[in-house]
Amino acid sequence: MTVSRTSHKPRALTRRSLAAACLSACVALTLAACGTTEDPVTSSGPKSTPKQSSDEKITLVDARGKEVVLDGPAERVVALEWSEVEDLVTLGVMPVGVADVKGYSTWVKSAPLDDSVQDVGTRQEPSVDAVVSLQPDLVIMEGGRGLPIEQLEKTAPVLVIKGSDSTRNIEQMKHNFTLIAQAVGKEDTAKQILSEFDAKLADAKEQIAAAGLAGAGFAMADGWMEGSQVSIRMFAKGSLVSDLAEAIGLVNAWPEKGDAEWGLGVTDVEGLIRLGDVHFFYSASEDDVFAGKEGLANNAIWKSLPFVKAGQVHKLEDGTWTFGGPRSCMHIVDQFVRTLTT
């Protein structure tokens, strides 16, 4: 997929379909369709650790509850969703194939790809032929995508990841990272990086408290144009970004619940009136509807909002992936702290 206005979505939806789905959340949030039957896991790792046999096979239990058996640590890995791509690169394993390389390179700056990585199509419709041609020993994908798992399993083992869980998103991120690390034989590296992540949160919390900002209200959003109308996606309580911000002492001021999987919902500019005096963060690696003249820059309601009038609107750096692994999470935390304390 070329870089498009849908490329930053966590799900394989167009902007129009995402807006429609989220706006119907008062009845039944469409994005919550992929639930989980997994037992809770702790931050120390996944529910099932790999079982090493005499022939060094690795057995993992994925998000389907299915055992995935590898002959050894995977080396030629194809990843069909960007969060899992980021995890692999963070662990020091460059995937041989990635869905939408150009889009990933636009939206995920924390873990860049090298020139060896082959594009295998879009995240919504990857090319099975392209995947097969790379002769992978593991394919990693997220559940609930409607992707051809059975076809891919004829080529290589497929590890299905649960992308998000609004009841425990930081723990889900750690679980996914650790599971992927076990698949590629990088458990020690994963432990080191997750230790760095925990230390980052602790230090950030101290800095926020020292600045007198513990308990300060924040909101997080991204947005896009729907015809001449600006649609705004809010990161409600339970979204990964919200969990990170609250872990360092901030309080999410958005009053509505998000969907059960991603913790997201959609509103319009009038809906932002409920926020009051907060620090408003947003991400935009394409059209910036919050600052652009075609968006809200000249909108009277937007300009009247307390946080806009107070100069408390903060854009995250381009390429900040808000659905990622520990590297993206640390990048977000660093920006929160730097923005609020300097």
N, C-alpha and C positions, 0 to 999 in steps of 0.2 A: 504493500500500500504506500503510495506517496504520502508525504506529509499533508494532512488535511485537518479540518476543524474537529474531526472525531478522534484524532490520534492520541489525545491525552485522556481519553475515557478509560476507566478501568474495565468496562464491559464492552463487548462488541456491538455497540449501538450507534446509530447516527445521532446527531444533535437533536433532530426533530423527534426521533423515537425516544431518546433519553428524556427530553423535556416532557413528552406526553406520559411516559411511564412514571416519572417522579411526581408530576402534578396530579396523578391519580392515586397518590400514596395515601390519601385520607381513607380510601376504600381498601386497597390491598397493594402494597408496594411491590411493583413488578420485579425490581432488582433483588428482592428477598427470595426469589424462587429457588435458589440453590442453598438449601439448608445443610445441616451436618448431623451425622449420627456418631461422630467421633467422640470418644471420651475426652475429658479435659486433660491437657498436658501441662507440664510445668516448664519453667524457663530453662531448665537444665537440658531439655531436648524433647524429641518426639515421643509419642506413646510407646512405640516399638523401636528398640535399638537394633542395629544390624546384627545378624547372627553369622559369625564367621565359622565356616566348616574347614575341614582339612584341605579342601581344594580352593580355599579362599573365596568362595562365593559370598556375595553380600545379599541379604534378604531384608527388604524394607517394606513397610506397610504404608500405602499412600492414602490420599483423601477418599478413595473409594472403599477403603478397608481391604484392599487387595494386596496380596504379597507380590512384590516385584523383585525378581531374582536377577542379579547381575553376576557375571563370571568373575568380576573384579572391579576395582574402581573405574568408572566410566571415563574415557578420554576423548572420544568423539561424540560430543553432545549437541543436539539440536534443541533449541528452546523457542517456544511459540508464544511466550508472553514476556513483556519487558521486565517485570519484577524478577522473574527467574533468570533472565539474561543477566541482569545486574548482579544477582547473587553469585552466579558462576564467575563473572569477571572479578568480583570482589575477592573470591576465593582463589584467584589465580588460574582459573580454567577458562581459556578463550573458547567459546562455542564455535563449532564448525558451521552452524547454520542458525539464522535468527529470522523471525517473522518481522518484516518491515524494518530493515536496517536504517533507512533514512529517517523514519519516524523516531526510532530509538535514539539515534544520534542527536535529534533535535530536542527531545524531551528528557533524556537521562544523561546528564553531564558527569555524574559522580563516578561512573565506571565505564569509560569509553571503550569502544570496540577497535580492533586493529583491522588492517586492510584484508586480512585473510578470511574474514567472516563472509559467508555467502547468504544472500537473501533468498528466503524460501516462500515468498508470497506475503499475504496479509495476515494479520492476527485473526481476522474473521474467517478467512478462507485460505489457509496455507496450501501450497502445492505438495501433494503427497509424492508426486514424481520427483520434485526438487529435494524433498527430504530423503527419499530412497537413494537418490544419486550420490548423496554424501556418505552413505554407508555408516550411519551413526551406531554407536553401541548403547545409546540412551536418548530418548526423546522426553523432554519435560514440557508439560502444558498445564493449564489451569482447568479445573472442572467447570461445568455449566456453560461451555462455549459452543456446544453442538458440533464439535470437531470430530473427524473420522478416527476415533481411537482404535477401533477394530482393524481398520486398514493399516494404521501406523504400527500396530503391534505385530503385524506380519513381517515388519522390517526390523524392529528392535524393541526392547522393553520400553514401556511408556510409564513414566512416573507422573501421576496426576496430583497437582497441588491445590489446596484450598486457598484461594487468593486473599480472602479477607473474612473477618468475623467481627462485627461491631460490638460484641460482648467482651472481646479480649484481643484487640488488634495488635498490640505490641507483642503479646505472647504468641499470637499466630505468626507474626513476622519472624520471631525467633525460631519458632518451630519449623517453618518453611526453610529458613536459612540452614538450620542444623540438619534437616533431612537431606537437602541438596548436598551439603558438605559430606555427609555419610556416603552418598551415592558416588561422589568423585574422590573419595579418600582424603578429604581435607578437614577432618574433625578437629585437629589441633589448631588449624588456622581459624576455623569458625569460633572456637572457644576464645581465642585471643581477640578476635574482632568484636564478639559480643561482650567481652569484658571491657573493651574500649568504649563500646556503646553505653554500657551501664555507668561507667565513669563519666562519660559525657553528660548524661542526664543528671547525675548527682552534682557535678560542677555547675551546670546550667541552673539548677534549682537554687544553689547557693548564690549565684550571681543575681538572679531575679529577686531573691529575698533581700540581698544586700542593697539593691537599688530601690527597695521599698515597693516592689511591684507584685509581691505575692498576693494572689487573689484578684489581680487586675483582669478586667474583662477583655476578651479578644473574640474575633470572628475570622473565619477563613472561607474563601470562595474562589471560584473561577467562573467564567462566563463566555457567552458567545451571542452572536446576532442571529435571531430567528426572524427573517425578513427585516422589518424595521424595528422590531422589538428586541430588547436585551433580555436574555434569559440568564439567570444567575444560579449557579449550583453551589449550595451551602454545604460545608463540611460540619455536620452536626456532631453532637456527643457520640462517641463510639467510632468515628472515622479515625484513621491512623494519625492524621495531622492533629486532630483534636486530642487524641490520647497523648501524643508527644507534648503538646503545649500544656496540658493539664498535669503531666508528669513533672514539669519543671515549675509548676506553681501558678499557672494562669487558669482562668475559668472561661469556658466557652459560653458566650452570651446568647448564642442562637437558641430561641426557645422551643423550636420544633424538633421532633424526632426524625432521624434519618431512616433509611432502609436497614433491614436487619443484617445485611451482609457488609455493605460498604459504609454505612452511616452517612449517606448523602441524601439531599433533597433539593428541590428546585423552587425558586421564588422569583419575584420581579423587584424592580427598584422600590416600589411602594412597600414591599414586605420588609425592607431594610430599616424602615422607620422604627421597628420594634427593638432595634439593637441599642439605641442610646449612645452613651459616651464610651466607646470601646476603641481598641486598636484593631483596625481592619486590615487583614493580610489577604493577598490574592496572588494567584499564579497565572501567567500568560506567556507562552512561548510562541504564540501566533498573534492573532488579533487581540489587542488590548482594549476590551470594551469599557474598562473602568477609567482609562485615561484618554482614549481616542475620541476624536470629534464625532465619529460615526456612532459612538457608544453613549457613554454617560457624561462626558466632559461638559456638555452644555445643557444637561438635564436639570431642570429647576429643583426637582425633588432630591436628586443626588447631591446637588450643591448645598441644599439646606440641612443635610444630615449632620448631627453633632460631630461625628468623627471626621467627616470631610472638612467641615469648617475649622476644626482644631488641627488639621494637618496630620491626622493619625491614620492615613491610608498608606500601606506599605506593600510594594510589589516584591515578591520573591524573585530571585535571580532567574533569568531564562535557563531552561534546562533543569529546573528543580522538579524532580519526579515525586509526586505526592502519594504514590501507591507502592513505594519501593522497599528495599531491604535496609540493612543497617547503615550503609554508606549514604543513601539518600536521606534516611532519618536523621543522621548526624548533621548532614548539610542543612536540613530544615531547622534543627535546634540551634545550630550556630547562627543562622540568620535571625531567628527570634531574639536571641540574646543580644547580638550585635545591634539590631535595630532598636531594641527597647532600652539598652543601657548606655548607648553612646550618643 
